[in-house]
């Protein structure tokens, strides 16, 4: 079978779309138009315009859309939420990296900007941004400042960023495909 055949199957109610970001929008919109609920890989889209188009297609066709960011659905997150609500977080700092050895880099979709336009930002930064938004109950920052490093052509391999809020809260993160494995976060605040 093909993707189209799957979407035409009336017994299918939900689809998981793990396609690369650069080609995913087409299939998410096709699935929405076929009235399929959608679980999709992250990042949702590579631009705000693509995101709006995806969400509009889901809204127009009355289907649910969910990205596959697993940590927000983990039992640990359910236990942390009440604690975060009592401490009033003011700072979220996170770091996520792993080293792509050269043999893995060649041919990996994360290193191809046509397939994964956001590189390390989309693959690893998604978790750091999502953690910051989750810690702050999805309040949006007023300003974002970032610095990217590209290696191997146009692929984003490293990024550092600060998300600033009007009230002084912040989220700071660094992601990289060029350093050894690190995955940590620190959330601080006041009771």
VEXRO-436699 format. One record per residue (C-alpha): residue in three letters; x, y, z; chain. Coordinates in pm, whole numbers. Example, Ala and Ser with C-alpha at 12.3 -4.5 7.8 and 13.67 -1.06 7.14 Angstrom:
<nodes>
NODE | type | X | Y | Z | mol
NODE | ALA | 1230 | -450 | 780 | A
NODE | SER | 1367 | -106 | 714 | A
</nodes>
This chain:
<nodes>
NODE | type | X | Y | Z | mol
NODE | UNK | 0 | 0 | 0 | A
NODE | UNK | 77 | 363 | -38 | A
NODE | UNK | 28 | 664 | 189 | A
NODE | UNK | -270 | 764 | -25 | A
NODE | UNK | -426 | 418 | 12 | A
NODE | UNK | -383 | 441 | 389 | A
NODE | UNK | -558 | 780 | 398 | A
NODE | UNK | -841 | 644 | 180 | A
NODE | UNK | -901 | 352 | 420 | A
NODE | UNK | -1219 | 429 | 615 | A
NODE | UNK | -1118 | 194 | 899 | A
NODE | UNK | -817 | 416 | 979 | A
NODE | UNK | -908 | 695 | 1223 | A
NODE | UNK | -565 | 826 | 1321 | A
NODE | UNK | -227 | 836 | 1148 | A
NODE | UNK | 127 | 880 | 1275 | A
NODE | UNK | 334 | 1092 | 1036 | A
NODE | UNK | 708 | 1060 | 1108 | A
NODE | UNK | 818 | 1208 | 775 | A
NODE | UNK | 1096 | 1469 | 770 | A
NODE | UNK | 983 | 1824 | 843 | A
NODE | UNK | 1062 | 1942 | 490 | A
NODE | UNK | 803 | 1710 | 334 | A
NODE | UNK | 562 | 1652 | 623 | A
NODE | UNK | 319 | 1943 | 571 | A
NODE | UNK | 177 | 1797 | 249 | A
NODE | UNK | 88 | 1469 | 420 | A
NODE | UNK | -49 | 1626 | 738 | A
NODE | UNK | -284 | 1841 | 529 | A
NODE | UNK | -385 | 1542 | 312 | A
NODE | UNK | -459 | 1341 | 627 | A
NODE | UNK | -665 | 1625 | 776 | A
NODE | UNK | -869 | 1654 | 456 | A
NODE | UNK | -938 | 1279 | 479 | A
NODE | UNK | -1067 | 1336 | 836 | A
NODE | UNK | -783 | 1147 | 1004 | A
NODE | UNK | -661 | 1255 | 1345 | A
NODE | UNK | -286 | 1316 | 1336 | A
NODE | UNK | 11 | 1232 | 1555 | A
NODE | UNK | 317 | 1387 | 1397 | A
NODE | UNK | 686 | 1404 | 1468 | A
NODE | UNK | 848 | 1722 | 1589 | A
NODE | UNK | 907 | 1995 | 1499 | A
NODE | UNK | 555 | 2065 | 1376 | A
NODE | UNK | 674 | 2286 | 1089 | A
NODE | UNK | 977 | 2479 | 974 | A
NODE | UNK | 800 | 2818 | 953 | A
NODE | UNK | 514 | 2994 | 1128 | A
NODE | UNK | 326 | 3009 | 796 | A
NODE | UNK | 350 | 2629 | 758 | A
NODE | UNK | 233 | 2581 | 1117 | A
NODE | UNK | -68 | 2805 | 1059 | A
NODE | UNK | -156 | 2617 | 740 | A
NODE | UNK | -136 | 2280 | 920 | A
NODE | UNK | -346 | 2397 | 1215 | A
NODE | UNK | -602 | 2558 | 986 | A
NODE | UNK | -640 | 2234 | 786 | A
NODE | UNK | -696 | 2041 | 1109 | A
NODE | UNK | -945 | 2296 | 1239 | A
NODE | UNK | -1134 | 2311 | 907 | A
NODE | UNK | -1166 | 1933 | 904 | A
NODE | UNK | -1239 | 1898 | 1276 | A
NODE | UNK | -950 | 1663 | 1348 | A
NODE | UNK | -709 | 1656 | 1639 | A
NODE | UNK | -341 | 1727 | 1588 | A
NODE | UNK | -71 | 1627 | 1836 | A
NODE | UNK | 305 | 1633 | 1809 | A
NODE | UNK | 508 | 1342 | 1942 | A
NODE | UNK | 696 | 1525 | 2216 | A
NODE | UNK | 697 | 1240 | 2462 | A
NODE | UNK | 821 | 1400 | 2784 | A
NODE | UNK | 509 | 1613 | 2832 | A
NODE | UNK | 302 | 1293 | 2849 | A
NODE | UNK | 532 | 1111 | 3092 | A
NODE | UNK | 421 | 1040 | 3450 | A
NODE | UNK | 718 | 1244 | 3576 | A
NODE | UNK | 578 | 1554 | 3407 | A
NODE | UNK | 241 | 1500 | 3572 | A
NODE | UNK | 418 | 1491 | 3910 | A
NODE | UNK | 627 | 1800 | 3836 | A
NODE | UNK | 341 | 2022 | 3721 | A
NODE | UNK | 193 | 2086 | 4070 | A
NODE | UNK | 541 | 2161 | 4206 | A
NODE | UNK | 610 | 2411 | 3927 | A
NODE | UNK | 278 | 2578 | 3995 | A
NODE | UNK | 381 | 2637 | 4357 | A
NODE | UNK | 734 | 2768 | 4296 | A
NODE | UNK | 651 | 3019 | 4022 | A
NODE | UNK | 945 | 2943 | 3787 | A
NODE | UNK | 1160 | 3236 | 3682 | A
NODE | UNK | 1441 | 3061 | 3494 | A
NODE | UNK | 1463 | 2753 | 3272 | A
NODE | UNK | 1806 | 2647 | 3151 | A
NODE | UNK | 1851 | 2340 | 2931 | A
NODE | UNK | 2116 | 2166 | 2725 | A
NODE | UNK | 2071 | 1883 | 2477 | A
NODE | UNK | 2347 | 1747 | 2258 | A
NODE | UNK | 2487 | 1436 | 2101 | A
NODE | UNK | 2783 | 1383 | 1876 | A
NODE | UNK | 2720 | 1267 | 1522 | A
NODE | UNK | 3030 | 1079 | 1419 | A
NODE | UNK | 3118 | 1138 | 1055 | A
NODE | UNK | 2990 | 802 | 931 | A
NODE | UNK | 2645 | 879 | 1078 | A
NODE | UNK | 2643 | 1239 | 950 | A
NODE | UNK | 2663 | 1131 | 587 | A
NODE | UNK | 2313 | 1072 | 460 | A
NODE | UNK | 2138 | 1161 | 787 | A
NODE | UNK | 1825 | 1366 | 721 | A
NODE | UNK | 1913 | 1602 | 1008 | A
NODE | UNK | 2209 | 1721 | 801 | A
NODE | UNK | 1998 | 1789 | 489 | A
NODE | UNK | 1830 | 2133 | 505 | A
NODE | UNK | 1577 | 2034 | 237 | A
NODE | UNK | 1449 | 1753 | 462 | A
NODE | UNK | 1516 | 1906 | 805 | A
NODE | UNK | 1545 | 2285 | 755 | A
NODE | UNK | 1596 | 2352 | 1127 | A
NODE | UNK | 1869 | 2092 | 1190 | A
NODE | UNK | 1971 | 2078 | 1557 | A
NODE | UNK | 1720 | 2349 | 1646 | A
NODE | UNK | 1428 | 2140 | 1518 | A
NODE | UNK | 1557 | 1806 | 1640 | A
NODE | UNK | 1696 | 1896 | 1984 | A
NODE | UNK | 1591 | 2256 | 2041 | A
NODE | UNK | 1226 | 2155 | 2013 | A
NODE | UNK | 1256 | 1980 | 2351 | A
NODE | UNK | 1428 | 2276 | 2517 | A
NODE | UNK | 1173 | 2526 | 2385 | A
NODE | UNK | 885 | 2296 | 2473 | A
NODE | UNK | 1021 | 2253 | 2827 | A
NODE | UNK | 1041 | 2631 | 2873 | A
NODE | UNK | 688 | 2682 | 2742 | A
NODE | UNK | 557 | 2395 | 2954 | A
NODE | UNK | 728 | 2531 | 3270 | A
NODE | UNK | 561 | 2868 | 3208 | A
NODE | UNK | 217 | 2719 | 3129 | A
NODE | UNK | 265 | 2797 | 2760 | A
NODE | UNK | 301 | 3173 | 2807 | A
NODE | UNK | 480 | 3300 | 2499 | A
NODE | UNK | 807 | 3490 | 2532 | A
NODE | UNK | 820 | 3852 | 2421 | A
NODE | UNK | 1163 | 3816 | 2263 | A
NODE | UNK | 1391 | 3542 | 2133 | A
NODE | UNK | 1762 | 3589 | 2069 | A
NODE | UNK | 1966 | 3314 | 1912 | A
NODE | UNK | 2295 | 3231 | 1755 | A
NODE | UNK | 2336 | 2939 | 1515 | A
NODE | UNK | 2637 | 2756 | 1380 | A
NODE | UNK | 2620 | 2573 | 1050 | A
NODE | UNK | 2852 | 2296 | 945 | A
NODE | UNK | 2840 | 2062 | 648 | A
NODE | UNK | 2677 | 2318 | 420 | A
NODE | UNK | 2357 | 2473 | 543 | A
NODE | UNK | 2269 | 2233 | 825 | A
NODE | UNK | 2225 | 2396 | 1166 | A
NODE | UNK | 2452 | 2194 | 1393 | A
NODE | UNK | 2458 | 2413 | 1705 | A
NODE | UNK | 2236 | 2681 | 1853 | A
NODE | UNK | 2227 | 2886 | 2170 | A
NODE | UNK | 1923 | 3097 | 2252 | A
NODE | UNK | 1751 | 3305 | 2516 | A
NODE | UNK | 1374 | 3338 | 2540 | A
NODE | UNK | 1284 | 3653 | 2732 | A
NODE | UNK | 955 | 3740 | 2898 | A
NODE | UNK | 818 | 4087 | 2976 | A
NODE | UNK | 807 | 4004 | 3349 | A
NODE | UNK | 1175 | 3903 | 3366 | A
NODE | UNK | 1137 | 3526 | 3330 | A
NODE | UNK | 1372 | 3357 | 3086 | A
NODE | UNK | 1453 | 3035 | 2911 | A
NODE | UNK | 1808 | 2968 | 2796 | A
NODE | UNK | 1922 | 2669 | 2596 | A
NODE | UNK | 2203 | 2521 | 2391 | A
NODE | UNK | 2172 | 2233 | 2145 | A
NODE | UNK | 2441 | 2063 | 1940 | A
NODE | UNK | 2520 | 1776 | 1706 | A
NODE | UNK | 2891 | 1837 | 1764 | A
NODE | UNK | 2944 | 1770 | 2135 | A
NODE | UNK | 2917 | 1457 | 2346 | A
NODE | UNK | 2580 | 1348 | 2481 | A
NODE | UNK | 2428 | 1582 | 2736 | A
NODE | UNK | 2066 | 1615 | 2832 | A
NODE | UNK | 1972 | 1821 | 3133 | A
NODE | UNK | 1749 | 2102 | 3250 | A
NODE | UNK | 1729 | 2325 | 3554 | A
NODE | UNK | 1414 | 2511 | 3653 | A
NODE | UNK | 1437 | 2765 | 3934 | A
NODE | UNK | 1182 | 2992 | 4098 | A
NODE | UNK | 1032 | 3119 | 4424 | A
NODE | UNK | 774 | 2981 | 4666 | A
</nodes>
